[in-house]
């Protein structure tokens, strides 16, 4: 068990991250589903590709992170892109090549990759 001071430090860090997510202050976030279903479907190379591509392009306003189960296991690897002031975009069946295209088109050019997005048919 962590001490109260350690828990308070974690809380304060998370509060600062939430404040950073507000429109006008926020960064774009790329969230890769990384529960066992995502990992089994190939989320590790997807996560690493996003990190590598964002670093290579020096996109300082983009945070790449991961989450647990995003609730749609059959569609893994799933990636959510959250741009402040815009609707969340959910990409499905993402692999390393799709991740590169998402970085180029969505994160750099501001044009979501509709062909990789979830649809009502999925």
C-alpha positions as CSV (number, residue, x, y, z in Angstrom):
1,X,0.0,0.0,0.0
2,X,1.2,3.4,-0.8
3,X,1.6,6.1,1.8
4,X,-0.9,8.9,1.9
5,X,1.6,11.4,0.6
6,X,2.4,9.1,-2.4
7,X,-1.4,8.8,-3.1
8,X,-1.8,12.5,-2.9
9,X,1.1,13.1,-5.3
10,X,-0.6,10.7,-7.8
11,X,-3.9,12.5,-7.4
12,X,-2.3,15.9,-7.9
13,X,-0.5,14.7,-11.0
14,X,-3.7,13.3,-12.5
15,X,-5.6,16.5,-11.7
16,X,-2.9,18.5,-13.6
17,X,-3.4,16.1,-16.6
18,X,-7.1,16.7,-16.5
19,X,-6.6,20.4,-16.5
20,X,-4.3,20.0,-19.5
21,X,-7.2,18.3,-21.4
22,X,-9.4,21.4,-21.4
23,X,-10.1,23.0,-24.7
24,X,-7.7,25.8,-25.5
25,X,-5.1,24.3,-23.2
26,X,-5.3,20.6,-24.1
27,X,-3.2,18.5,-26.2
28,X,-4.3,16.0,-28.7
29,X,-4.4,12.5,-27.2
30,X,-4.0,9.2,-28.9
31,X,-5.2,6.3,-26.7
32,X,-4.5,2.7,-27.7
33,X,-6.6,0.0,-26.2
34,X,-4.1,-2.1,-24.2
35,X,-6.0,-4.8,-22.3
36,X,-5.2,-8.4,-22.9
37,X,-7.6,-8.4,-25.9
38,X,-5.8,-5.5,-27.5
39,X,-2.3,-6.9,-26.8
40,X,-3.3,-10.3,-28.3
41,X,-4.6,-8.5,-31.4
42,X,-1.3,-6.5,-31.9
43,X,-1.7,-3.3,-29.8
44,X,2.0,-3.3,-28.8
45,X,3.5,-2.5,-32.3
46,X,0.6,0.0,-32.8
47,X,1.4,1.8,-29.6
48,X,5.2,1.8,-30.4
49,X,4.5,3.1,-34.0
50,X,2.4,6.0,-32.7
51,X,5.1,6.9,-30.2
52,X,7.8,6.7,-32.9
53,X,5.9,8.6,-35.5
54,X,4.9,11.4,-33.1
55,X,8.5,11.7,-31.9
56,X,9.9,11.6,-35.4
57,X,7.6,14.4,-36.5
58,X,8.2,16.4,-33.3
59,X,4.5,16.7,-32.6
60,X,4.8,18.4,-29.2
61,X,1.0,18.9,-28.9
62,X,0.3,15.2,-29.1
63,X,0.3,12.7,-26.2
64,X,0.3,9.0,-27.0
65,X,-0.9,6.8,-24.2
66,X,-2.8,3.6,-23.6
67,X,-5.9,2.5,-21.7
68,X,-7.4,-0.8,-20.6
69,X,-10.3,-2.4,-22.3
70,X,-12.2,0.0,-24.6
71,X,-15.2,-2.4,-24.7
72,X,-15.1,-3.7,-28.2
73,X,-12.7,-6.6,-28.1
74,X,-13.6,-8.0,-31.6
75,X,-12.5,-4.7,-33.2
76,X,-9.0,-4.6,-31.6
77,X,-6.5,-3.0,-31.9
78,X,-8.6,0.1,-31.2
79,X,-7.2,3.6,-31.2
80,X,-9.1,6.7,-30.0
81,X,-7.9,10.2,-31.1
82,X,-9.1,13.0,-29.0
83,X,-8.5,16.5,-30.4
84,X,-9.7,19.4,-28.2
85,X,-12.9,20.9,-29.4
86,X,-13.7,18.0,-31.8
87,X,-15.6,14.7,-31.5
88,X,-13.6,11.7,-30.5
89,X,-12.6,9.5,-33.5
90,X,-12.3,5.7,-32.9
91,X,-10.2,3.7,-35.3
92,X,-10.5,-0.1,-35.4
93,X,-8.4,-3.0,-36.6
94,X,-5.3,-0.7,-36.4
95,X,-1.9,-2.1,-37.4
96,X,1.5,-0.3,-37.6
97,X,0.9,0.8,-41.3
98,X,-2.5,2.2,-40.4
99,X,-1.0,4.0,-37.4
100,X,1.5,5.7,-39.7
101,X,-1.3,6.8,-42.0
102,X,-3.4,8.1,-39.1
103,X,-0.4,10.2,-37.8
104,X,0.2,11.6,-41.3
105,X,-3.5,12.3,-42.2
106,X,-5.2,13.0,-38.9
107,X,-2.5,14.3,-36.6
108,X,-0.4,16.2,-39.1
109,X,-3.0,17.2,-41.8
110,X,-6.1,17.3,-39.7
111,X,-8.0,14.9,-41.9
112,X,-9.3,11.8,-40.1
113,X,-8.9,8.5,-41.9
114,X,-12.5,7.6,-42.5
115,X,-11.6,4.2,-44.0
116,X,-10.3,3.0,-40.6
117,X,-13.0,4.5,-38.4
118,X,-15.7,2.5,-36.6
119,X,-19.0,2.5,-38.4
120,X,-22.5,1.3,-37.6
121,X,-21.8,-1.9,-39.6
122,X,-18.9,-3.0,-37.3
